[in-house]
Amino acid sequence: MRKVEENRKCPRSKDNWHVTLTTSRKTIRSETRDVSPSGAFISCDRQMPPNQTFFVSIHIHSNTISLSSIAETVWLTHNGMGVKFLYDNPEQGHLLAKFILDVC
């Protein structure tokens, strides 16, 4: 577990948490490579198209805790994608920040 020291407003973690991305057409299982309360880089071979929204579930602490939200693809690379979380409730972001701080 590595804490990333950068000039950012939000806590950030490089932990590899399992994620499930779901649309009406497909489900992708993958891992985070960099996560903050506002978004994440998700490593995957099959990315979602830019600006697409989808359901994301982040499985924290060996799948014993899951946090779910809507997310949107912001940018793509050859090995993954950057997404931003679109929370229904601001408490979801606060909860994710707590888990990030707990593992750092």
JOFEN-V70069 format. One record per residue. N is the residue number from 0. RES is the residue in one small letter. SS is DSSP state (a for helix, b for strand, c for the rest). PSI is psi in radians with two decimals (NA if undefined). OMEGA is omega in whole degrees, -180 to 180 (999 if undefined). Layout:
n | res | ss | psi | omega
N | RES | SS | PSI | OMEGA
N | RES | SS | PSI | OMEGA
This chain:
n | res | ss | psi | omega
0 | m | c | 2.15 | -176
1 | r | c | 2.29 | 174
2 | k | b | 2.37 | -180
3 | v | c | 2.12 | 178
4 | e | c | 1.85 | 179
5 | e | c | 3.01 | 179
6 | n | c | 1.20 | -178
7 | r | c | 2.71 | -180
8 | k | c | -0.54 | -174
9 | c | c | 2.65 | 173
10 | p | c | 2.66 | -175
11 | r | b | 2.55 | 179
12 | s | b | 2.53 | 175
13 | k | c | 0.25 | 179
14 | d | c | 2.58 | 179
15 | n | c | 1.59 | 177
16 | w | c | 2.44 | 177
17 | h | b | 2.49 | 177
18 | v | b | 2.66 | 173
19 | t | b | 2.17 | 179
20 | l | b | 2.27 | -174
21 | t | b | 2.30 | 169
22 | t | c | -3.11 | 178
23 | s | c | -0.31 | -176
24 | r | c | -0.45 | -175
25 | k | c | 2.84 | 174
26 | t | b | 2.31 | 178
27 | i | b | 2.29 | 175
28 | r | b | 2.33 | -176
29 | s | b | -2.75 | 179
30 | e | b | 2.64 | 172
31 | t | b | 2.64 | 173
32 | r | b | -0.32 | -177
33 | d | b | 2.13 | -176
34 | v | b | 2.45 | 174
35 | s | b | 2.98 | 179
36 | p | c | -0.34 | -178
37 | s | c | -0.27 | -179
38 | g | b | -3.04 | -177
39 | a | b | 2.77 | 165
40 | f | b | 2.19 | -179
41 | i | b | 2.14 | 179
42 | s | b | 2.15 | 179
43 | c | c | 2.68 | 178
44 | d | c | -0.58 | -178
45 | r | c | 1.64 | -179
46 | q | c | 2.77 | 171
47 | m | c | 2.61 | 177
48 | p | c | 2.71 | 178
49 | p | c | 2.50 | 178
50 | n | c | 0.17 | 178
51 | q | c | 2.41 | 174
52 | t | b | 2.62 | -178
53 | f | b | 2.93 | 178
54 | f | b | 2.28 | 178
55 | v | b | 2.39 | 175
56 | s | b | 2.12 | 180
57 | i | b | 2.15 | -177
58 | h | b | 1.87 | -173
59 | i | b | 2.59 | 176
60 | h | c | 1.11 | 177
61 | s | c | 0.73 | 175
62 | n | c | 0.19 | 179
63 | t | c | -0.35 | 179
64 | i | b | 2.33 | 176
65 | s | b | 2.50 | 175
66 | l | b | 2.21 | -176
67 | s | b | 2.56 | 180
68 | s | b | 2.99 | 167
69 | i | b | 2.51 | 178
70 | a | b | 2.86 | 178
71 | e | b | 2.38 | 176
72 | t | b | 2.21 | -179
73 | v | b | -0.74 | 179
74 | w | b | 2.80 | -177
75 | l | b | 2.63 | 169
76 | t | b | 3.14 | 179
77 | h | c | -0.34 | -177
78 | n | c | 0.29 | 179
79 | g | b | -2.83 | -177
80 | m | b | 2.63 | 173
81 | g | b | 2.33 | -180
82 | v | b | 2.65 | 171
83 | k | b | 2.52 | -180
84 | f | b | 2.40 | 178
85 | l | b | 1.42 | -174
86 | y | c | 2.50 | 171
87 | d | c | -0.52 | -174
88 | n | c | 2.24 | -180
89 | p | a | -0.41 | 179
90 | e | a | -0.49 | 179
91 | q | a | -0.75 | 178
92 | g | a | -0.70 | 178
93 | h | a | -0.68 | 178
94 | l | a | -0.78 | 178
95 | l | a | -0.72 | 178
96 | a | a | -0.69 | 178
97 | k | a | -0.78 | 180
98 | f | a | -0.66 | 179
99 | i | a | -0.79 | 180
100 | l | a | -0.57 | 179
101 | d | a | -0.58 | -177
102 | v | a | -0.22 | -178
103 | c | c | NA | 999
